[in-house]
Amino acid sequence: MIIDTHQHFWHIGEGDAKGPEDYKIVAVPEGVTGTILRLADNQWCLDLAAKEPFIVGVCGAIKKGPEFGAELEKFSANPLFRGICYSGRDIEDVEKGSFLSDMEKLAAKDLQLDLLRVCPGFYGGPKAMRAYTGTPQSLAGLFKIAEAVPKLRIVVEHIGGMPIDGKPIDKTWEEIFKRMAAHPQIYMKVSGLMERATTRPENERATELLSFYRPTLDALWEIFGEDRLIYASNWPVCEHIGDFIVNGLRILRPFFAEKGEEAFTKFFWKNSQKAYKWVARLPSQR
């Protein structure tokens, strides 16, 4: 059983569609049994999820500002709505306005917060998204949220955006991760792993060798332990650099198999259930 906690659908019904059936063609043969949909259009996602039980939850978006409370009430009434995502830009000024009190409201609804591009030096991803790579202010915002709202579950996406060169991780990143791990409500999403690989020419596929990623995975395991690492693919965004559902799983499966059956199941679905509180909708998700 595998729950993919980060993937996207778009342009359904068009020639370049990436929809549930396209996803299941590659994911189901690899043992993926459910997914959490990540997009900004909450109602579109929820309407799609209502028809597609492979989707166990939606991590959507609610804009900061005076309408946050009303929007939260609206969407949280749907049990498939499992939380929201902000980027680093959104949390550089968390002490202004009602932001922290809004995060309290999110926590009171037992929902979670995904954070993208919060660490300075975020590496990789499609060219269109590389203009913002995190700042010291966005990283400080993450820790201010964690300190001010300790009951809010926070999921840091894409291993924080740390570049991977096949060597032991940089001391600066190690310290950032240790600061994150000091907050028990912060989870690390091992998503878009191959997109972080630096030792490749532009537009070429990343290596699929576990040995290249092992120093990074060893560090994440040592720092976050077996209870706060979560699997995700970032499909189909990840397709610009490699097939992370098929070959990415073949990187991660042997690594976590080495840690034992319980750690394996925690990484591939149990930890995501703690973080997102998703509810099974199919027998294969139980």
Secondary structure by P-SEA (a helix, b strand, c coil): cccccccccccccccccccaaaaaacccccccccbbbbccaaaaaaaaaaacccccccccccccccaaaaaaaaaacccccccccccccccccccccaaaaaaaaaaaacbbbbbccccccccccccccccccccaaaaaaaaaaaaacccbbbbbccccccccccccccaaaaaaaaaaaccccbbbbcccccccccccccccccccccccaaaaaaaaaaacccccbbbbcccccccccccccaaaaaacaaaaaaacaaaaaaaacaaaaaaccccccccccc
